[in-house]
Amino acid sequence: MGRLENKIAVLTGTSTGIGAATAKVMASEGAHILAVDITDKVYDVVNEINEAGYKASGYIVDVSDATAVEQFADTIKETYGEIDILFNNAGIDNAAGRIHEYPVEVFDSILNVDLKGTFLMTKFTLPLMMENGGSIINTASFSGKAADLNRSGYNAAKGGVINFTRSTAIEYGRENIRANAIAPGTIETPLVDKLTGKKEDEAGKTFRENQKWMTPLGRLGTPEEVGKLVAFLASDDSSFITGEAITIDGGVMAYTWPGEMLSNDDWKNTTK
Ligand SMILES: NC(=O)c1ccc[n+]([C@@H]2O[C@H](COP(=O)([O-])OP(=O)(O)OC[C@H]3O[C@@H](n4cnc5c(N)ncnc54)[C@H](O)[C@@H]3O)[C@@H](O)[C@H]2O)c1
């Protein structure tokens, strides 16, 4: 029997990457997955889960659209009554320049999906947890704990997600609703392809090599590794953890400064 047996779990950003992998991990632990995405690839993930003998249903929802999210929550209430788990994972990123050059519309679009989308899904589905409790997991990033060049919109959004998680944790703890954020480092997904280039391309290859030697574990993370952390936070195994932002980055954030690694070729040449 899985840790999430008979739990109803809403997951956003489930067509690809971390969301798709987490849906599969959580389904294999017994959860009924309500998979949300803006693209219809979400139905491929749902079909794969059902064909494997687990339970999933798919929904096309833009998490940044308040009306669409409210309608989605109404539909879920009519169909299932309550939910047990919410994984706010839908996100976009863009390295759009230094702040004085950063386009306002890019800043708006990232904040709308990554931060406002998290707020909207939480706001409209929380009432479906208030009777019997639940667990909310929000995908932040190590880019919400420290900053990157040219990515102020993403840094602001993910920092916001971490503190919004704390707001949720303190406001709903008495209803036995826990809220935690995860802060992944570089995880091999289509988002990294979009941001830096695919692993076959020169730019993508260089980015990955640099990420690898900067990472104490010497490699990028996999979406499945993140999915297992989310499943733990969704389950009763984490029953006294709330308001946290757990880094899952192979050790990158454990450094003070990368200078000593830059001049150490032995270090650079021992990646995986
Ligand atoms: N891959 C990484 O290295 C990394 C690191 C830290 C944090 N993250 C975060 O993890 C989350 C998942 O990213 P990923 O790497 O799996 O990327 P991804 O691009 O594979 O997945 C993102 C998903 O979100 C969906 N989405 C985008 N806008 C949406 C909207 N408005 N409404 C509903 N769905 C929408 C996309 O269609 C896609 O399926 C994101 O929040 C991202 O910021 C990723």
The ligand as an ORCA input file, in Angstrom:
! r2SCAN-3c Opt
* xyz 0 1
  N      14.206     22.622    -14.273
  C      14.838     23.312    -13.357
  O      16.070     23.369    -13.326
  C      14.053     24.047    -12.292
  C      14.769     24.534    -11.188
  C      14.076     25.201    -10.189
  C      12.714     25.363    -10.282
  N      12.042     24.886    -11.379
  C      10.605     25.092    -11.410
  O       9.976     23.843    -11.552
  C       8.693     24.024    -12.126
  C       8.524     23.036    -13.262
  O       9.455     23.358    -14.251
  P      10.143     22.316    -15.223
  O      11.597     22.506    -15.106
  O       9.548     20.980    -15.050
  O       9.749     22.969    -16.619
  P       8.740     22.564    -17.787
  O       8.765     23.696    -18.730
  O       9.052     21.196    -18.254
  O       7.323     22.495    -17.015
  C       6.537     23.616    -16.741
  C       5.102     23.253    -17.016
  O       4.265     24.351    -16.638
  C       3.277     24.502    -17.648
  N       2.754     25.867    -17.626
  C       3.393     26.996    -18.020
  N       2.568     28.051    -17.909
  C       1.382     27.585    -17.418
  C       0.155     28.182    -17.092
  N      -0.039     29.511    -17.250
  N      -0.852     27.418    -16.610
  C      -0.675     26.073    -16.470
  N       0.474     25.440    -16.768
  C       1.489     26.192    -17.235
  C       4.015     24.171    -18.933
  O       3.133     23.897    -20.018
  C       4.850     22.975    -18.503
  O       4.142     21.761    -18.652
  C       8.618     25.487    -12.527
  O       7.914     26.209    -11.554
  C      10.064     25.913    -12.556
  O      10.230     27.294    -12.349
  C      12.680     24.218    -12.372
*
